């Protein structure tokens, strides 16, 4: 073997040793990358390791939504004569920008028939009642997480006109219970029956030059 060949062999041997040393130095980084990449795939629901095919954000929100639905059901049952219950669904629902997200769905259980159905099948009055129950359930959950500090005021803008006489009675009974528990419930509505149920009112008087408010206080019913 010539001197030139021996020099090249020595140089190559040194390069191989340096390369092997650098590869060993990269092993911890490769392990950290593999772990990070796996966690990122699970969080973004782009890997089979995420068996729920649910993004991390949706997973957290789904847990909160299920908690709110449970709290809402106590109100919803009272407002629907024990007929309806909200059921959390893991099925994919249309989210922002039309993307389908799993875990953020709600269905309605009709206890009279024992069947579940889409919330879109509810009537206008039933939809209002379910929405109101969810709002109250959210307030209950927030109160629990705020060390019992209550949300003292609730405003409801319309929707009462979609209720039949019995539903209106049930909803108002629940709102009266809130008021009895030292909560302030403000209602914006044109329904005449509410005027007979609510002792303290502000009437909006429309005039040519603008609208004015007229306070009206009646005896408690």
N, C-alpha and C positions, 0 to 999 in steps of 0.2 A: 504493500500500500504506500502510495506516494505521500510526501509530507503535506501537500495541498489537501489530499483526501482526508488525512488524519486531522488536519486543522478544521476542515468542514464538519467532520464527525464530532469533534469536540464541541464546536459551536452549536451544532444541532442538538447534541445531548444536553447542553446548558439551556437551550431554548425550550426543550421538552420539560426539563425540570422546573423552569420558571412558569411555563404554562400550567403544569400540574399543580404548582403551588397557588397560582392565581385561581384556578378552578376550585381548589379546596377553600380558598378565601370566599368564593362566591356561594358556596353551599348554604351557609346560614341565610344569605340574602334570598337565594332561590326558595328555601323553605318558607321564609316570611312572605315572599311573593305568592307562593302557592296557597298559603293559608289566607292571605288577603284576597286573592282572586276567588277562592272558594266562598268566602264570606260575602264578597261583593255579588257573586252569582246568586247566592241564596237570598240576599237582601233585595235584589232586583228581579227575582223570580225567573232567571234565565238559565237555570240549571236544574237537572233532575233531582238534585239533593233537596230542593224546595218541594216537598211532596204536596204542599197545599197550593202551589203555583200562585202564591200571594206575595206581593211586594211587602217589605218591612213596614212601610208607611201604612199600607192598607191593613196589615196584621194588627198594628197598634190601634188604628181607628176602629177595626172590627171588634176588638175587645171592649173598647169604650162604647161602641154602638150597642153591643149586646147588653151591657150594663144599663144603658139608658133605656133600652126597650123593656127590660125587666121592671125598672122603676115606673115606666109609662103605663105598663099593663095594669097596675093597681088603680090608676085613674081611668084607663080606657074601659075596664070592666064595669066600673061604676057608671060611666057615661053611656054604656051600650047595653044595660040590663044583663051584664055577664055574658054577652054574646061573642065579642071579638077579643082576640089577643094578638099582639105583635110577635112575630117569630123571626129571629135573626137568620139570614140565609147566607151560605158560603158561595152561592152561584154567582157567576160573573154578571156585573151590572155596568151599564154605560156610565163612565165617569167624565172628567173634564176632557175636552177635545175629542169626545167620542170613544176614548179608549175604554176597553172592558176591564174592570177591576173586580177581582173576587173578594168576597167577604164583606162587602158593604151593601148588601141587599136586605130588604125587609119583606116579609110576606104576612098575610093575614090568616089567622086560624079562626074559622067560623065554628064555634063550639056547638052551635045548634045542629050543624050538619056533619061536624067532625072532619071537615076538609080544609085544606090550605089553598089559598089563591093569591093572585097578584094584587098588590095594593091598587093598581090601576082599575080594578073591577069595582072598587068602592064607589058609592054615589057621592055627590058633592057634599052632602051633609056628613056622611061617614068619613070622607077624606078630611074634612075640617075637624071632626072629633078626634081622629087619629093624630092629626098634626098637633092639635092642642094637647093631647095626652103626651106626645113626645116632648113638647116644649116644657110641660110640667115635670116630666121625668128628667129632662136635662137640668132643670132648676134644682131638683132633689139631689141629683148626683153632685152638682157643683156645691151645694150646701154641705153635703157630707165631706167633700174634700177640702172645704174651707173651714174646717174645725167647727162645723155647726153654724157658721155665720149664714143666715138666710138671705135669699134674694127677696127683699121685702116688697118689690113692686113688679107687677106684670101688666103689660098692655096688650090687648087683643084687638086687632083692626079688622072688623067685619067678619063675615063667614057665618054669622048666626042666622042669616036669612035662608041658608040652605038646610036648616034643621026643621024637622017636623015638631009638633007640639010636645010629644013625649021626649024626644031627644033634647029639645031645648030645656025641658024641665030637669032632665038628668044632668046636663052640662052645667046649668045654673046651680044645682045642688052642690056639685063638686066645687065650683067657684065660690059659693057661699061658705063652704068648709075652709077654703083658703083664707077668705076674709075673716072668718072666726078665729083663725090661727094667726091673726095680726099681720096678715099680708094685705097689701093694697092691690086691688085688681081694677085696672082701667079698661073700659070697653068702648070701642068706637063702632056705632051701629045705628041703623035706621029702623030696627025691629021694634014695633010698638010695645010688644009684650015685655021687652027689657025695661022700658020706662016704668012699668008697674012693679018690676022686681028690684030696681036699683034706687035706693033712697037719695043718693047724692049725685046730681047730674049737672052737666054743662051743655046747654042747648046752643047750637050754632044758628044764628039768625042772619039769613042772607038779605042784603039790601043793595040798592043801586051803587052806593058808594063803598061797598065792601061788606064783610061779614063781621058780626059782633058775637060775643059770648054772653049768655044769660045763665047765671047759676040758679039751680032749682034744688031745694032740699025738701024731701017729704018725710013723713013719719016712717020709722023702720017697720017693715012688714013682718 
